[in-house]
């Protein structure tokens, strides 16, 4: 894990997580309530502007232990999902919402949990479900040509 984390800068920025949910799972996502998450591929868009920047935030998302405090909506889903890839872009540009909107407009994108990850903005969601890995990846990679990619697993 440490080798991969060294690649992630301690600068502010935005990121996309590619997640795999191996089986359909009912999950409570904090105050949002309970949702039935179907088996499949998900993209989650987030930002990291606080202390430690992308490095600190993505390190937190990387960890998938049951003892981790549940703070953000994605923490609940991460307990059930495998993290497969991370893409990020440094900078203080507010593109998190733009990326979420663009992903939600993709023809095969589905919103499973409205307002997931977007309780502090007006977006419909920052979590999208896609029918397969390649489509999810191509949608995420189409957001910008200046993202850095970190492959984690199969």
N, C-alpha and C positions, 0 to 999 in steps of 0.2 A: 504494500500500500504506500509506504513512504516514498518509493521511487516515483510513482505516478503523481503523488501530491506535490513533489518538487517542481513539476512542470506547470503548476497552476500559480499564477502571479498573486501577490498580496496587494493588488490594485482593485479599485472599484470597477464594476462592470455588470453585464447581463449574461445569462446562461440558459441553456436548454438541456434538460435531462431526458435521455431516452430510457424508458422503463419497460420491463417485461413482467406481466402478471400471469403466472403459470396456471392459475385456476380462478374461476369466478369466486368473488369474495365479497360478502357484505361487510362494510367498514363504516365506522363512525368517523367523521372528519371534523372533530371539535364541535364548535357551535353551529356548523352547517347542518349537522345531523347525520343520519344513516343513509348510505347509498349502496346499491348493488353494483359493484365494479365487475364487468365481464372480463373473462380471460382475454389477454391481448396486449398490444403495444400502446404505450402512452408517451406523449411529450408533455413536459412541464416547463414553463418559462418562469424564470425568477430573476431577481437582481440582488446585488451585494454591494451596498454603498457604505456599510458600517465598518467598524474596526476589523482589520485583517482582510477586508475585501473578499475577492473571489476565493482565495485560498481557504479562509476560515469557513465561509458559507458552504463551499463544495466539500470540504472535509467533513462537515456536519452531515451533509446529505449522503456522503459516501458511507459513513457508519450506519450500520443497520442492526444495532443491538436493542434488545427489549428494555434496557435500563435508561436509554436516552429520553430525556424529557420531551414531551410532545408539545411543541410550541406553534409551529406552522402547520397548515393543512397537509403539506407534503410529508411531514413527519409521520402522520397516520398511514398514508399510503405506502411509504417506504418500508414499513414493517412487513408488508405483504409482497412488495415488488423487488425485483432484481434490477440494479442499476447497470445498464449496458454501455452507454456512451454519455459523454458530457461534451458540449460545445460551449465556448464562451467568447466574449468580446470585451475588452477593457474599455474604460471610458465612463464619463458621467452623463452620457446622452440617455434620455429617458425612453429607451426603445423596448423595454419589457412589454408594455401594453401594445405597442405596435406589432411586436412579434406574436403575441398572443392572438391579436385580432387577425393577422395574416394567416396564422395556422388554423384558426377557427373557420376561415373562409375556404379552406381547401375542400375539394369536392367530396372526399371520403372521411373528413374529420367529424367526430361525434362528441358532443358534450354529454358526459355521464353525470357530472356533479356541477350544476350551475354555481357560479361565484367561487369555485375552488381556487384558492391562491390569489383571489382578486378582491378580497374584502376591503382593501385600502384604496381601491380605484373603481372606475365605472365599467370595467370590462365584464363580459359575460362569464369568462373563466380564463384561467391560465393553464388548465389541464385539458388535453385533447386525447381522444382515443382514435386509433387508426387500425385498419383491417390487417396490415402486415408490416413487418419491420422495414422493408425496403421503401415502402411508401412513406412511412413515418420519417425515415432518415432523409429521403429526398425533399420532403416538405421542410424539415428543419434546416437542412443545408441550403435551401433556397432563400432563407431569410437574409443572408448577407454573404458576401465573398471574403469577409475579413474575420471570420470566426476561426478559433483554434479548436481542434477536435482531439479528444482523448478517448481511445478505445479501451474498454474495461473488460468486457467478457464477450461470449459468443452471441 
